[in-house]
Amino acid sequence: MEVVLGAFERRRKYFEDWRRYAEELCVFARRWYSDARIIVFGSVVKGGYDVLSSDIDVLVVTERAPSDVWEIARFRVSVQDYFCEPAIPFELHVVSPEQYEGLYKRLIDKYVEVC
């Protein structure tokens, strides 16, 4: 039971202070992609999230968005390492500005651009 409560508490801190963690993510992401923009969307922005079942949807918009899934996976793992959290609740979408404008911007109704 303590393990479950510990996992819940670790997740909850990210949801309660998602802006601060998104700002930290911005600093880190710019080490990989100097032009990175961080855009948070989904239930955490709308306010209807559930700590156990939701994630924090994050777009990383960069001209250098990799098409290689392994490169994206390496970035995601490095984010986990940076936050020292293997189960970090960020759902990272690394996309080009063209992908953002052509698809995501039309589908996302509410968002916060962090950087």
PDB file as gemmi writes it, atoms N, CA and C in Angstrom:
CRYST1    1.000    1.000    1.000  90.00  90.00  90.00 P 1                      
ATOM      1  N   MET A   1       0.819  -1.197   0.000  1.00  0.00           N  
ATOM      2  CA  MET A   1       0.000   0.000   0.000  1.00  0.00           C  
ATOM      3  C   MET A   1       0.866   1.265   0.000  1.00  0.00           C  
ATOM      4  N   GLU A   2       1.969   1.213   0.752  1.00  0.00           N  
ATOM      5  CA  GLU A   2       2.848   2.382   0.816  1.00  0.00           C  
ATOM      6  C   GLU A   2       3.459   2.695  -0.543  1.00  0.00           C  
ATOM      7  N   VAL A   3       3.738   1.662  -1.311  1.00  0.00           N  
ATOM      8  CA  VAL A   3       4.305   1.856  -2.648  1.00  0.00           C  
ATOM      9  C   VAL A   3       3.312   2.599  -3.529  1.00  0.00           C  
ATOM     10  N   VAL A   4       2.056   2.203  -3.463  1.00  0.00           N  
ATOM     11  CA  VAL A   4       1.012   2.856  -4.261  1.00  0.00           C  
ATOM     12  C   VAL A   4       0.844   4.303  -3.829  1.00  0.00           C  
ATOM     13  N   LEU A   5       0.808   4.545  -2.530  1.00  0.00           N  
ATOM     14  CA  LEU A   5       0.665   5.917  -2.037  1.00  0.00           C  
ATOM     15  C   LEU A   5       1.859   6.773  -2.435  1.00  0.00           C  
ATOM     16  N   GLY A   6       3.055   6.192  -2.387  1.00  0.00           N  
ATOM     17  CA  GLY A   6       4.247   6.931  -2.794  1.00  0.00           C  
ATOM     18  C   GLY A   6       4.199   7.315  -4.260  1.00  0.00           C  
ATOM     19  N   ALA A   7       3.770   6.392  -5.102  1.00  0.00           N  
ATOM     20  CA  ALA A   7       3.641   6.679  -6.536  1.00  0.00           C  
ATOM     21  C   ALA A   7       2.591   7.754  -6.771  1.00  0.00           C  
ATOM     22  N   PHE A   8       1.491   7.675  -6.046  1.00  0.00           N  
ATOM     23  CA  PHE A   8       0.432   8.683  -6.176  1.00  0.00           C  
ATOM     24  C   PHE A   8       0.960  10.058  -5.793  1.00  0.00           C  
ATOM     25  N   GLU A   9       1.665  10.138  -4.677  1.00  0.00           N  
ATOM     26  CA  GLU A   9       2.201  11.424  -4.216  1.00  0.00           C  
ATOM     27  C   GLU A   9       3.205  11.996  -5.212  1.00  0.00           C  
ATOM     28  N   ARG A  10       4.045  11.135  -5.790  1.00  0.00           N  
ATOM     29  CA  ARG A  10       5.016  11.621  -6.779  1.00  0.00           C  
ATOM     30  C   ARG A  10       4.303  12.175  -8.004  1.00  0.00           C  
ATOM     31  N   ARG A  11       3.268  11.489  -8.460  1.00  0.00           N  
ATOM     32  CA  ARG A  11       2.498  11.982  -9.615  1.00  0.00           C  
ATOM     33  C   ARG A  11       1.765  13.272  -9.265  1.00  0.00           C  
ATOM     34  N   ARG A  12       1.179  13.295  -8.085  1.00  0.00           N  
ATOM     35  CA  ARG A  12       0.369  14.452  -7.692  1.00  0.00           C  
ATOM     36  C   ARG A  12       1.181  15.740  -7.704  1.00  0.00           C  
ATOM     37  N   LYS A  13       2.431  15.688  -7.268  1.00  0.00           N  
ATOM     38  CA  LYS A  13       3.240  16.917  -7.229  1.00  0.00           C  
ATOM     39  C   LYS A  13       3.391  17.524  -8.622  1.00  0.00           C  
ATOM     40  N   TYR A  14       3.490  16.680  -9.645  1.00  0.00           N  
ATOM     41  CA  TYR A  14       3.611  17.196 -11.010  1.00  0.00           C  
ATOM     42  C   TYR A  14       2.325  17.875 -11.463  1.00  0.00           C  
ATOM     43  N   PHE A  15       1.192  17.296 -11.112  1.00  0.00           N  
ATOM     44  CA  PHE A  15      -0.086  17.878 -11.514  1.00  0.00           C  
ATOM     45  C   PHE A  15      -0.382  19.170 -10.760  1.00  0.00           C  
ATOM     46  N   GLU A  16      -0.077  19.207  -9.485  1.00  0.00           N  
ATOM     47  CA  GLU A  16      -0.367  20.399  -8.690  1.00  0.00           C  
ATOM     48  C   GLU A  16       0.525  21.573  -9.065  1.00  0.00           C  
ATOM     49  N   ASP A  17       1.715  21.298  -9.549  1.00  0.00           N  
ATOM     50  CA  ASP A  17       2.660  22.364  -9.887  1.00  0.00           C  
ATOM     51  C   ASP A  17       3.170  22.184 -11.316  1.00  0.00           C  
ATOM     52  N   TRP A  18       2.263  21.855 -12.223  1.00  0.00           N  
ATOM     53  CA  TRP A  18       2.650  21.506 -13.589  1.00  0.00           C  
ATOM     54  C   TRP A  18       3.357  22.640 -14.314  1.00  0.00           C  
ATOM     55  N   ARG A  19       2.996  23.888 -14.028  1.00  0.00           N  
ATOM     56  CA  ARG A  19       3.664  25.012 -14.714  1.00  0.00           C  
ATOM     57  C   ARG A  19       5.152  25.061 -14.377  1.00  0.00           C  
ATOM     58  N   ARG A  20       5.470  24.896 -13.106  1.00  0.00           N  
ATOM     59  CA  ARG A  20       6.881  24.931 -12.700  1.00  0.00           C  
ATOM     60  C   ARG A  20       7.658  23.786 -13.351  1.00  0.00           C  
ATOM     61  N   TYR A  21       7.069  22.600 -13.362  1.00  0.00           N  
ATOM     62  CA  TYR A  21       7.753  21.464 -13.979  1.00  0.00           C  
ATOM     63  C   TYR A  21       7.864  21.639 -15.494  1.00  0.00           C  
ATOM     64  N   ALA A  22       6.879  22.261 -16.104  1.00  0.00           N  
ATOM     65  CA  ALA A  22       6.951  22.537 -17.542  1.00  0.00           C  
ATOM     66  C   ALA A  22       8.049  23.558 -17.836  1.00  0.00           C  
ATOM     67  N   GLU A  23       8.229  24.534 -16.941  1.00  0.00           N  
ATOM     68  CA  GLU A  23       9.319  25.496 -17.113  1.00  0.00           C  
ATOM     69  C   GLU A  23      10.676  24.803 -16.982  1.00  0.00           C  
ATOM     70  N   GLU A  24      10.785  23.879 -16.029  1.00  0.00           N  
ATOM     71  CA  GLU A  24      12.022  23.100 -15.900  1.00  0.00           C  
ATOM     72  C   GLU A  24      12.255  22.257 -17.147  1.00  0.00           C  
ATOM     73  N   LEU A  25      11.179  21.685 -17.663  1.00  0.00           N  
ATOM     74  CA  LEU A  25      11.282  20.901 -18.891  1.00  0.00           C  
ATOM     75  C   LEU A  25      11.771  21.773 -20.040  1.00  0.00           C  
ATOM     76  N   CYS A  26      11.328  23.012 -20.088  1.00  0.00           N  
ATOM     77  CA  CYS A  26      11.767  23.935 -21.136  1.00  0.00           C  
ATOM     78  C   CYS A  26      13.281  24.132 -21.081  1.00  0.00           C  
ATOM     79  N   VAL A  27      13.786  24.378 -19.892  1.00  0.00           N  
ATOM     80  CA  VAL A  27      15.233  24.565 -19.734  1.00  0.00           C  
ATOM     81  C   VAL A  27      15.977  23.327 -20.226  1.00  0.00           C  
ATOM     82  N   PHE A  28      15.490  22.157 -19.831  1.00  0.00           N  
ATOM     83  CA  PHE A  28      16.144  20.919 -20.252  1.00  0.00           C  
ATOM     84  C   PHE A  28      16.010  20.697 -21.755  1.00  0.00           C  
ATOM     85  N   ALA A  29      14.808  20.871 -22.288  1.00  0.00           N  
ATOM     86  CA  ALA A  29      14.566  20.621 -23.718  1.00  0.00           C  
ATOM     87  C   ALA A  29      15.455  21.500 -24.585  1.00  0.00           C  
ATOM     88  N   ARG A  30      15.733  22.707 -24.141  1.00  0.00           N  
ATOM     89  CA  ARG A  30      16.570  23.613 -24.933  1.00  0.00           C  
ATOM     90  C   ARG A  30      18.030  23.190 -24.948  1.00  0.00           C  
ATOM     91  N   ARG A  31      18.403  22.268 -24.092  1.00  0.00           N  
ATOM     92  CA  ARG A  31      19.745  21.669 -24.185  1.00  0.00           C  
ATOM     93  C   ARG A  31      19.812  20.729 -25.385  1.00  0.00           C  
ATOM     94  N   TRP A  32      18.707  20.113 -25.710  1.00  0.00           N  
ATOM     95  CA  TRP A  32      18.625  19.210 -26.864  1.00  0.00           C  
ATOM     96  C   TRP A  32      18.282  19.976 -28.129  1.00  0.00           C  
ATOM     97  N   TYR A  33      17.304  20.857 -28.001  1.00  0.00           N  
ATOM     98  CA  TYR A  33      16.770  21.607 -29.145  1.00  0.00           C  
ATOM     99  C   TYR A  33      16.733  23.081 -28.740  1.00  0.00           C  
ATOM    100  N   SER A  34      17.713  23.845 -29.175  1.00  0.00           N  
ATOM    101  CA  SER A  34      17.858  25.226 -28.695  1.00  0.00           C  
ATOM    102  C   SER A  34      16.656  26.109 -29.007  1.00  0.00           C  
ATOM    103  N   ASP A  35      15.884  25.750 -30.018  1.00  0.00           N  
ATOM    104  CA  ASP A  35      14.726  26.561 -30.400  1.00  0.00           C  
ATOM    105  C   ASP A  35      13.408  26.023 -29.826  1.00  0.00           C  
ATOM    106  N   ALA A  36      13.483  25.085 -28.899  1.00  0.00           N  
ATOM    107  CA  ALA A  36      12.276  24.401 -28.405  1.00  0.00           C  
ATOM    108  C   ALA A  36      11.258  25.362 -27.808  1.00  0.00           C  
ATOM    109  N   ARG A  37      10.011  25.111 -28.176  1.00  0.00           N  
ATOM    110  CA  ARG A  37       8.860  25.755 -27.536  1.00  0.00           C  
ATOM    111  C   ARG A  37       8.118  24.659 -26.787  1.00  0.00           C  
ATOM    112  N   ILE A  38       7.688  24.960 -25.579  1.00  0.00           N  
ATOM    113  CA  ILE A  38       6.950  23.995 -24.766  1.00  0.00           C  
ATOM    114  C   ILE A  38       5.508  24.472 -24.658  1.00  0.00           C  
ATOM    115  N   ILE A  39       4.595  23.619 -25.095  1.00  0.00           N  
ATOM    116  CA  ILE A  39       3.169  23.925 -25.064  1.00  0.00           C  
ATOM    117  C   ILE A  39       2.471  22.804 -24.300  1.00  0.00           C  
ATOM    118  N   VAL A  40       1.786  23.172 -23.226  1.00  0.00           N  
ATOM    119  CA  VAL A  40       1.054  22.201 -22.416  1.00  0.00           C  
ATOM    120  C   VAL A  40      -0.413  22.288 -22.800  1.00  0.00           C  
ATOM    121  N   PHE A  41      -1.046  21.131 -22.967  1.00  0.00           N  
ATOM    122  CA  PHE A  41      -2.459  21.104 -23.350  1.00  0.00           C  
ATOM    123  C   PHE A  41      -3.136  19.919 -22.677  1.00  0.00           C  
ATOM    124  N   GLY A  42      -4.408  19.778 -22.907  1.00  0.00           N  
ATOM    125  CA  GLY A  42      -5.142  18.632 -22.371  1.00  0.00           C  
ATOM    126  C   GLY A  42      -5.776  18.901 -21.021  1.00  0.00           C  
ATOM    127  N   SER A  43      -6.041  17.822 -20.310  1.00  0.00           N  
ATOM    128  CA  SER A  43      -6.837  17.909 -19.087  1.00  0.00           C  
ATOM    129  C   SER A  43      -6.185  18.746 -17.997  1.00  0.00           C  
ATOM    130  N   VAL A  44      -4.863  18.787 -17.931  1.00  0.00           N  
ATOM    131  CA  VAL A  44      -4.224  19.576 -16.880  1.00  0.00           C  
ATOM    132  C   VAL A  44      -4.472  21.068 -17.096  1.00  0.00           C  
ATOM    133  N   VAL A  45      -4.535  21.504 -18.335  1.00  0.00           N  
ATOM    134  CA  VAL A  45      -4.814  22.912 -18.639  1.00  0.00           C  
ATOM    135  C   VAL A  45      -6.298  23.211 -18.443  1.00  0.00           C  
ATOM    136  N   LYS A  46      -7.133  22.273 -18.818  1.00  0.00           N  
ATOM    137  CA  LYS A  46      -8.582  22.450 -18.682  1.00  0.00           C  
ATOM    138  C   LYS A  46      -9.054  22.298 -17.239  1.00  0.00           C  
ATOM    139  N   GLY A  47      -8.249  21.622 -16.421  1.00  0.00           N  
ATOM    140  CA  GLY A  47      -8.604  21.465 -15.017  1.00  0.00           C  
ATOM    141  C   GLY A  47      -9.402  20.219 -14.694  1.00  0.00           C  
ATOM    142  N   GLY A  48      -9.559  19.318 -15.624  1.00  0.00           N  
ATOM    143  CA  GLY A  48     -10.356  18.122 -15.378  1.00  0.00           C  
ATOM    144  C   GLY A  48      -9.538  16.855 -15.322  1.00  0.00           C  
ATOM    145  N   TYR A  49      -8.368  16.906 -14.735  1.00  0.00           N  
ATOM    146  CA  TYR A  49      -7.493  15.735 -14.731  1.00  0.00           C  
ATOM    147  C   TYR A  49      -7.747  14.833 -13.518  1.00  0.00           C  
ATOM    148  N   ASP A  50      -7.292  13.603 -13.646  1.00  0.00           N  
ATOM    149  CA  ASP A  50      -7.279  12.631 -12.558  1.00  0.00           C  
ATOM    150  C   ASP A  50      -5.830  12.194 -12.388  1.00  0.00           C  
ATOM    151  N   VAL A  51      -5.282  12.370 -11.204  1.00  0.00           N  
ATOM    152  CA  VAL A  51      -3.863  12.111 -10.971  1.00  0.00           C  
ATOM    153  C   VAL A  51      -3.461  10.691 -11.376  1.00  0.00           C  
ATOM    154  N   LEU A  52      -4.320   9.730 -11.133  1.00  0.00           N  
ATOM    155  CA  LEU A  52      -3.964   8.341 -11.417  1.00  0.00           C  
ATOM    156  C   LEU A  52      -4.065   7.973 -12.888  1.00  0.00           C  
ATOM    157  N   SER A  53      -5.038   8.538 -13.598  1.00  0.00           N  
ATOM    158  CA  SER A  53      -5.265   8.084 -14.975  1.00  0.00           C  
ATOM    159  C   SER A  53      -4.884   9.100 -16.051  1.00  0.00           C  
ATOM    160  N   SER A  54      -4.655  10.342 -15.678  1.00  0.00           N  
ATOM    161  CA  SER A  54      -4.314  11.368 -16.665  1.00  0.00           C  
ATOM    162  C   SER A  54      -2.804  11.447 -16.848  1.00  0.00           C  
ATOM    163  N   ASP A  55      -2.417  12.141 -17.904  1.00  0.00           N  
ATOM    164  CA  ASP A  55      -1.021  12.508 -18.078  1.00  0.00           C  
ATOM    165  C   ASP A  55      -0.984  14.005 -18.357  1.00  0.00           C  
ATOM    166  N   ILE A  56       0.208  14.539 -18.443  1.00  0.00           N  
ATOM    167  CA  ILE A  56       0.383  15.957 -18.745  1.00  0.00           C  
ATOM    168  C   ILE A  56       0.880  16.025 -20.181  1.00  0.00           C  
ATOM    169  N   ASP A  57      -0.006  16.451 -21.078  1.00  0.00           N  
ATOM    170  CA  ASP A  57       0.318  16.497 -22.503  1.00  0.00           C  
ATOM    171  C   ASP A  57       1.209  17.696 -22.793  1.00  0.00           C  
ATOM    172  N   VAL A  58       2.355  17.422 -23.398  1.00  0.00           N  
ATOM    173  CA  VAL A  58       3.336  18.466 -23.685  1.00  0.00           C  
ATOM    174  C   VAL A  58       3.807  18.344 -25.126  1.00  0.00           C  
ATOM    175  N   LEU A  59       3.706  19.447 -25.841  1.00  0.00           N  
ATOM    176  CA  LEU A  59       4.301  19.543 -27.170  1.00  0.00           C  
ATOM    177  C   LEU A  59       5.670  20.185 -27.037  1.00  0.00           C  
ATOM    178  N   VAL A  60       6.659  19.588 -27.650  1.00  0.00           N  
ATOM    179  CA  VAL A  60       7.978  20.185 -27.796  1.00  0.00           C  
ATOM    180  C   VAL A  60       8.083  20.511 -29.281  1.00  0.00           C  
ATOM    181  N   VAL A  61       7.974  21.788 -29.601  1.00  0.00           N  
ATOM    182  CA  VAL A  61       7.974  22.221 -30.996  1.00  0.00           C  
ATOM    183  C   VAL A  61       9.373  22.726 -31.334  1.00  0.00           C  
ATOM    184  N   THR A  62       9.983  22.109 -32.338  1.00  0.00           N  
ATOM    185  CA  THR A  62      11.344  22.473 -32.718  1.00  0.00           C  
ATOM    186  C   THR A  62      11.566  22.214 -34.202  1.00  0.00           C  
ATOM    187  N   GLU A  63      12.381  23.054 -34.806  1.00  0.00           N  
ATOM    188  CA  GLU A  63      12.774  22.844 -36.206  1.00  0.00           C  
ATOM    189  C   GLU A  63      13.556  21.548 -36.360  1.00  0.00           C  
ATOM    190  N   ARG A  64      14.156  21.093 -35.277  1.00  0.00           N  
ATOM    191  CA  ARG A  64      14.999  19.895 -35.319  1.00  0.00           C  
ATOM    192  C   ARG A  64      14.261  18.651 -34.834  1.00  0.00           C  
ATOM    193  N   ALA A  65      12.944  18.646 -34.935  1.00  0.00           N  
ATOM    194  CA  ALA A  65      12.166  17.483 -34.491  1.00  0.00           C  
ATOM    195  C   ALA A  65      12.632  16.238 -35.238  1.00  0.00           C  
ATOM    196  N   PRO A  66      13.042  15.222 -34.508  1.00  0.00           N  
ATOM    197  CA  PRO A  66      13.524  14.014 -35.177  1.00  0.00           C  
ATOM    198  C   PRO A  66      12.375  13.196 -35.751  1.00  0.00           C  
ATOM    199  N   SER A  67      12.641  12.551 -36.861  1.00  0.00           N  
ATOM    200  CA  SER A  67      11.659  11.618 -37.417  1.00  0.00           C  
ATOM    201  C   SER A  67      11.946  10.201 -36.931  1.00  0.00           C  
ATOM    202  N   ASP A  68      13.121  10.001 -36.393  1.00  0.00           N  
ATOM    203  CA  ASP A  68      13.540   8.695 -35.887  1.00  0.00           C  
ATOM    204  C   ASP A  68      12.921   8.448 -34.508  1.00  0.00           C  
ATOM    205  N   VAL A  69      12.135   7.387 -34.385  1.00  0.00           N  
ATOM    206  CA  VAL A  69      11.467   7.094 -33.113  1.00  0.00           C  
ATOM    207  C   VAL A  69      12.469   6.813 -31.998  1.00  0.00           C  
ATOM    208  N   TRP A  70      13.636   6.289 -32.344  1.00  0.00           N  
ATOM    209  CA  TRP A  70      14.643   6.014 -31.319  1.00  0.00           C  
ATOM    210  C   TRP A  70      15.220   7.305 -30.758  1.00  0.00           C  
ATOM    211  N   GLU A  71      15.363   8.316 -31.591  1.00  0.00           N  
ATOM    212  CA  GLU A  71      15.839   9.618 -31.114  1.00  0.00           C  
ATOM    213  C   GLU A  71      14.811  10.236 -30.165  1.00  0.00           C  
ATOM    214  N   ILE A  72      13.550  10.129 -30.508  1.00  0.00           N  
ATOM    215  CA  ILE A  72      12.494  10.635 -29.623  1.00  0.00           C  
ATOM    216  C   ILE A  72      12.497   9.846 -28.315  1.00  0.00           C  
ATOM    217  N   ALA A  73      12.679   8.546 -28.394  1.00  0.00           N  
ATOM    218  CA  ALA A  73      12.733   7.714 -27.184  1.00  0.00           C  
ATOM    219  C   ALA A  73      13.912   8.114 -26.300  1.00  0.00           C  
ATOM    220  N   ARG A  74      15.066   8.392 -26.917  1.00  0.00           N  
ATOM    221  CA  ARG A  74      16.229   8.838 -26.137  1.00  0.00           C  
ATOM    222  C   ARG A  74      15.936  10.153 -25.426  1.00  0.00           C  
ATOM    223  N   PHE A  75      15.248  11.056 -26.108  1.00  0.00           N  
ATOM    224  CA  PHE A  75      14.885  12.327 -25.480  1.00  0.00           C  
ATOM    225  C   PHE A  75      13.960  12.076 -24.290  1.00  0.00           C  
ATOM    226  N   ARG A  76      12.958  11.232 -24.468  1.00  0.00           N  
ATOM    227  CA  ARG A  76      12.014  10.939 -23.380  1.00  0.00           C  
ATOM    228  C   ARG A  76      12.721  10.319 -22.175  1.00  0.00           C  
ATOM    229  N   VAL A  77      13.622   9.387 -22.430  1.00  0.00           N  
ATOM    230  CA  VAL A  77      14.370   8.765 -21.335  1.00  0.00           C  
ATOM    231  C   VAL A  77      15.248   9.796 -20.646  1.00  0.00           C  
ATOM    232  N   SER A  78      15.849  10.692 -21.407  1.00  0.00           N  
ATOM    233  CA  SER A  78      16.696  11.720 -20.798  1.00  0.00           C  
ATOM    234  C   SER A  78      15.871  12.673 -19.936  1.00  0.00           C  
ATOM    235  N   VAL A  79      14.617  12.913 -20.312  1.00  0.00           N  
ATOM    236  CA  VAL A  79      13.726  13.730 -19.475  1.00  0.00           C  
ATOM    237  C   VAL A  79      13.463  13.001 -18.161  1.00  0.00           C  
ATOM    238  N   GLN A  80      13.202  11.713 -18.233  1.00  0.00           N  
ATOM    239  CA  GLN A  80      12.997  10.924 -17.010  1.00  0.00           C  
ATOM    240  C   GLN A  80      14.235  10.982 -16.117  1.00  0.00           C  
ATOM    241  N   ASP A  81      15.403  10.860 -16.719  1.00  0.00           N  
ATOM    242  CA  ASP A  81      16.650  10.931 -15.955  1.00  0.00           C  
ATOM    243  C   ASP A  81      16.830  12.310 -15.330  1.00  0.00           C  
ATOM    244  N   TYR A  82      16.526  13.351 -16.090  1.00  0.00           N  
ATOM    245  CA  TYR A  82      16.678  14.721 -15.601  1.00  0.00           C  
ATOM    246  C   TYR A  82      15.820  14.958 -14.362  1.00  0.00           C  
ATOM    247  N   PHE A  83      14.590  14.481 -14.401  1.00  0.00           N  
ATOM    248  CA  PHE A  83      13.685  14.659 -13.270  1.00  0.00           C  
ATOM    249  C   PHE A  83      13.845  13.549 -12.222  1.00  0.00           C  
ATOM    250  N   CYS A  84      14.754  12.597 -12.468  1.00  0.00           N  
ATOM    251  CA  CYS A  84      14.974  11.460 -11.560  1.00  0.00           C  
ATOM    252  C   CYS A  84      13.660  10.756 -11.255  1.00  0.00           C  
ATOM    253  N   GLU A  85      12.863  10.557 -12.295  1.00  0.00           N  
ATOM    254  CA  GLU A  85      11.529   9.983 -12.135  1.00  0.00           C  
ATOM    255  C   GLU A  85      11.215   9.097 -13.333  1.00  0.00           C  
ATOM    256  N   PRO A  86      11.297   7.774 -13.160  1.00  0.00           N  
ATOM    257  CA  PRO A  86      11.023   6.890 -14.297  1.00  0.00           C  
ATOM    258  C   PRO A  86       9.569   6.908 -14.752  1.00  0.00           C  
ATOM    259  N   ALA A  87       8.669   7.299 -13.878  1.00  0.00           N  
ATOM    260  CA  ALA A  87       7.242   7.308 -14.232  1.00  0.00           C  
ATOM    261  C   ALA A  87       6.694   8.729 -14.300  1.00  0.00           C  
ATOM    262  N   ILE A  88       7.500   9.642 -14.806  1.00  0.00           N  
ATOM    263  CA  ILE A  88       7.059  11.034 -14.908  1.00  0.00           C  
ATOM    264  C   ILE A  88       5.794  11.093 -15.769  1.00  0.00           C  
ATOM    265  N   PRO A  89       4.804  11.884 -15.374  1.00  0.00           N  
ATOM    266  CA  PRO A  89       3.524  11.856 -16.093  1.00  0.00           C  
ATOM    267  C   PRO A  89       3.469  12.698 -17.364  1.00  0.00           C  
ATOM    268  N   PHE A  90       4.603  13.174 -17.865  1.00  0.00           N  
ATOM    269  CA  PHE A  90       4.594  13.930 -19.115  1.00  0.00           C  
ATOM    270  C   PHE A  90       4.378  12.998 -20.303  1.00  0.00           C  
ATOM    271  N   GLU A  91       3.437  13.343 -21.159  1.00  0.00           N  
ATOM    272  CA  GLU A  91       3.272  12.675 -22.457  1.00  0.00           C  
ATOM    273  C   GLU A  91       3.875  13.630 -23.477  1.00  0.00           C  
ATOM    274  N   LEU A  92       5.083  13.330 -23.919  1.00  0.00           N  
ATOM    275  CA  LEU A  92       5.849  14.243 -24.767  1.00  0.00           C  
ATOM    276  C   LEU A  92       5.589  13.975 -26.240  1.00  0.00           C  
ATOM    277  N   HIS A  93       5.284  15.038 -26.968  1.00  0.00           N  
ATOM    278  CA  HIS A  93       5.092  14.992 -28.414  1.00  0.00           C  
ATOM    279  C   HIS A  93       6.136  15.933 -29.007  1.00  0.00           C  
ATOM    280  N   VAL A  94       7.163  15.398 -29.642  1.00  0.00           N  
ATOM    281  CA  VAL A  94       8.208  16.224 -30.251  1.00  0.00           C  
ATOM    282  C   VAL A  94       7.840  16.399 -31.718  1.00  0.00           C  
ATOM    283  N   VAL A  95       7.527  17.645 -32.091  1.00  0.00           N  
ATOM    284  CA  VAL A  95       7.009  17.911 -33.436  1.00  0.00           C  
ATOM    285  C   VAL A  95       7.686  19.132 -34.045  1.00  0.00           C  
ATOM    286  N   SER A  96       7.631  19.200 -35.363  1.00  0.00           N  
ATOM    287  CA  SER A  96       8.148  20.363 -36.087  1.00  0.00           C  
ATOM    288  C   SER A  96       7.099  21.476 -36.060  1.00  0.00           C  
ATOM    289  N   PRO A  97       7.504  22.709 -36.351  1.00  0.00           N  
ATOM    290  CA  PRO A  97       6.518  23.788 -36.446  1.00  0.00           C  
ATOM    291  C   PRO A  97       5.443  23.492 -37.489  1.00  0.00           C  
ATOM    292  N   GLU A  98       5.829  22.834 -38.576  1.00  0.00           N  
ATOM    293  CA  GLU A  98       4.857  22.488 -39.615  1.00  0.00           C  
ATOM    294  C   GLU A  98       3.831  21.480 -39.093  1.00  0.00           C  
ATOM    295  N   GLN A  99       4.292  20.499 -38.343  1.00  0.00           N  
ATOM    296  CA  GLN A  99       3.371  19.527 -37.751  1.00  0.00           C  
ATOM    297  C   GLN A  99       2.446  20.208 -36.742  1.00  0.00           C  
ATOM    298  N   TYR A 100       3.005  21.119 -35.972  1.00  0.00           N  
ATOM    299  CA  TYR A 100       2.195  21.843 -34.993  1.00  0.00           C  
ATOM    300  C   TYR A 100       1.110  22.653 -35.694  1.00  0.00           C  
ATOM    301  N   GLU A 101       1.506  23.451 -36.682  1.00  0.00           N  
ATOM    302  CA  GLU A 101       0.543  24.299 -37.391  1.00  0.00           C  
ATOM    303  C   GLU A 101      -0.465  23.471 -38.186  1.00  0.00           C  
ATOM    304  N   GLY A 102       0.004  22.397 -38.798  1.00  0.00           N  
ATOM    305  CA  GLY A 102      -0.854  21.611 -39.672  1.00  0.00           C  
ATOM    306  C   GLY A 102      -1.820  20.682 -38.964  1.00  0.00           C  
ATOM    307  N   LEU A 103      -1.484  20.260 -37.744  1.00  0.00           N  
ATOM    308  CA  LEU A 103      -2.345  19.291 -37.069  1.00  0.00           C  
ATOM    309  C   LEU A 103      -2.702  19.704 -35.649  1.00  0.00           C  
ATOM    310  N   TYR A 104      -1.695  19.818 -34.816  1.00  0.00           N  
ATOM    311  CA  TYR A 104      -1.949  20.013 -33.390  1.00  0.00           C  
ATOM    312  C   TYR A 104      -2.702  21.304 -33.087  1.00  0.00           C  
ATOM    313  N   LYS A 105      -2.315  22.389 -33.716  1.00  0.00           N  
ATOM    314  CA  LYS A 105      -2.947  23.680 -33.425  1.00  0.00           C  
ATOM    315  C   LYS A 105      -4.444  23.646 -33.717  1.00  0.00           C  
ATOM    316  N   ARG A 106      -4.828  22.877 -34.725  1.00  0.00           N  
ATOM    317  CA  ARG A 106      -6.250  22.769 -35.069  1.00  0.00           C  
ATOM    318  C   ARG A 106      -7.011  21.886 -34.088  1.00  0.00           C  
ATOM    319  N   LEU A 107      -6.336  20.917 -33.495  1.00  0.00           N  
ATOM    320  CA  LEU A 107      -7.003  19.962 -32.613  1.00  0.00           C  
ATOM    321  C   LEU A 107      -7.056  20.399 -31.150  1.00  0.00           C  
ATOM    322  N   ILE A 108      -6.142  21.266 -30.766  1.00  0.00           N  
ATOM    323  CA  ILE A 108      -6.041  21.672 -29.363  1.00  0.00           C  
ATOM    324  C   ILE A 108      -6.869  22.931 -29.144  1.00  0.00           C  
ATOM    325  N   ASP A 109      -7.834  22.838 -28.238  1.00  0.00           N  
ATOM    326  CA  ASP A 109      -8.696  23.993 -28.005  1.00  0.00           C  
ATOM    327  C   ASP A 109      -8.197  24.896 -26.878  1.00  0.00           C  
ATOM    328  N   LYS A 110      -7.469  24.351 -25.930  1.00  0.00           N  
ATOM    329  CA  LYS A 110      -6.962  25.159 -24.822  1.00  0.00           C  
ATOM    330  C   LYS A 110      -5.540  24.708 -24.519  1.00  0.00           C  
ATOM    331  N   TYR A 111      -4.632  25.677 -24.408  1.00  0.00           N  
ATOM    332  CA  TYR A 111      -3.230  25.345 -24.163  1.00  0.00           C  
ATOM    333  C   TYR A 111      -2.536  26.495 -23.460  1.00  0.00           C  
ATOM    334  N   VAL A 112      -1.356  26.210 -22.935  1.00  0.00           N  
ATOM    335  CA  VAL A 112      -0.498  27.226 -22.329  1.00  0.00           C  
ATOM    336  C   VAL A 112       0.880  27.064 -22.946  1.00  0.00           C  
ATOM    337  N   GLU A 113       1.367  28.133 -23.563  1.00  0.00           N  
ATOM    338  CA  GLU A 113       2.731  28.110 -24.091  1.00  0.00           C  
ATOM    339  C   GLU A 113       3.653  28.559 -22.968  1.00  0.00           C  
ATOM    340  N   VAL A 114       4.484  27.652 -22.517  1.00  0.00           N  
ATOM    341  CA  VAL A 114       5.344  27.892 -21.363  1.00  0.00           C  
ATOM    342  C   VAL A 114       6.599  28.648 -21.773  1.00  0.00           C  
ATOM    343  N   CYS A 115       7.158  28.278 -22.918  1.00  0.00           N  
ATOM    344  CA  CYS A 115       8.342  28.985 -23.421  1.00  0.00           C  
ATOM    345  C   CYS A 115       8.439  28.791 -24.915  1.00  0.00           C  
TER     346      CYS A 115                                                      
END                                                                             
